[in-house]
Amino acid sequence: MPNIKPVSDLRNYNEVLKDIAVGEPVFLTKNGRGRYAIVDIEEYEKTRAILKLIGELAKGERSGNESGWLSIADIEKELGI
């Protein structure tokens, strides 16, 4: 179940920070609507790495679509396998 708290709970931020764990962010609401998410630094770094990987994969796919794809045999020849 998501951990949702009003942003006013940050007045006692130690209690809010205590509830944060990897994979379990704390969502803060303002005026009853979701506004912020506080995540563990490990989770943040993992998310950034995943987004970077997805971006690189998209660039590779674009390159393959524009310049053509290599066959497995071509790749093995290129690598000397």
C-alpha positions as a printed NumPy array, in Angstrom:
array([[  0.   ,   0.   ,   0.   ],
       [  1.464,   3.399,  -0.928],
       [  2.732,   5.605,   1.858],
       [  0.858,   8.91 ,   1.419],
       [  1.22 ,  11.863,   3.756],
       [  0.23 ,  15.529,   3.619],
       [  3.139,  17.875,   2.911],
       [  2.456,  19.518,   6.278],
       [  3.92 ,  16.371,   7.899],
       [  7.346,  17.65 ,   6.83 ],
       [  7.275,  19.85 ,   9.915],
       [  8.345,  16.651,  11.649],
       [ 10.514,  15.434,   8.769],
       [ 12.28 ,  12.754,  10.805],
       [  9.022,  10.807,  10.972],
       [  8.546,  11.141,   7.206],
       [ 12.125,  10.104,   6.424],
       [ 11.792,   7.097,   8.722],
       [  9.061,   5.729,   6.427],
       [ 11.173,   5.817,   3.253],
       [ 12.691,   2.533,   2.071],
       [ 14.094,   1.207,  -1.218],
       [ 11.121,   0.551,  -3.449],
       [  8.763,   2.291,  -1.036],
       [  8.683,   6.041,  -1.587],
       [  6.667,   8.453,   0.495],
       [  4.175,  10.45 ,  -1.561],
       [  3.351,  13.928,  -0.299],
       [  0.079,  15.65 ,  -1.037],
       [ -0.73 ,  19.329,  -1.136],
       [ -4.357,  20.399,  -0.921],
       [ -5.377,  16.748,  -1.193],
       [ -3.544,  16.097,  -4.475],
       [ -0.302,  14.254,  -5.13 ],
       [  2.556,  16.741,  -5.376],
       [  5.912,  15.205,  -4.407],
       [  7.615,  11.835,  -3.994],
       [ 10.502,  11.242,  -1.627],
       [ 12.615,   8.234,  -2.556],
       [ 15.67 ,   6.515,  -1.144],
       [ 18.86 ,   7.602,  -2.965],
       [ 19.462,   4.001,  -4.146],
       [ 16.036,   3.961,  -5.772],
       [ 16.667,   7.365,  -7.342],
       [ 20.018,   6.277,  -8.811],
       [ 18.523,   3.024, -10.082],
       [ 15.704,   4.923, -11.791],
       [ 18.168,   7.342, -13.43 ],
       [ 20.301,   4.431, -14.675],
       [ 17.234,   2.713, -16.148],
       [ 16.175,   5.917, -17.923],
       [ 19.69 ,   6.363, -19.321],
       [ 19.726,   2.745, -20.552],
       [ 16.326,   3.167, -22.219],
       [ 17.605,   6.321, -23.936],
       [ 20.698,   4.528, -25.223],
       [ 18.611,   1.596, -26.461],
       [ 16.32 ,   4.026, -28.298],
       [ 19.35 ,   5.671, -29.952],
       [ 20.603,   2.239, -31.014],
       [ 17.233,   1.309, -32.453],
       [ 17.058,   4.605, -34.39 ],
       [ 20.557,   4.001, -35.723],
       [ 19.628,   0.472, -36.8  ],
       [ 16.485,   1.684, -38.522],
       [ 18.34 ,   4.494, -40.333],
       [ 21.647,   2.768, -41.166],
       [ 20.565,  -0.862, -41.309],
       [ 21.027,  -3.759, -38.947],
       [ 24.004,  -6.101, -38.649],
       [ 23.52 ,  -9.846, -38.717],
       [ 24.933, -12.082, -35.985],
       [ 27.56 , -13.302, -38.461],
       [ 28.624,  -9.698, -39.178],
       [ 28.899,  -8.941, -35.453],
       [ 30.953, -12.09 , -34.802],
       [ 33.25 , -11.207, -37.713],
       [ 33.611,  -7.645, -36.375],
       [ 34.497,  -8.964, -32.902],
       [ 36.82 , -11.678, -34.273],
       [ 34.784, -14.545, -32.852]])
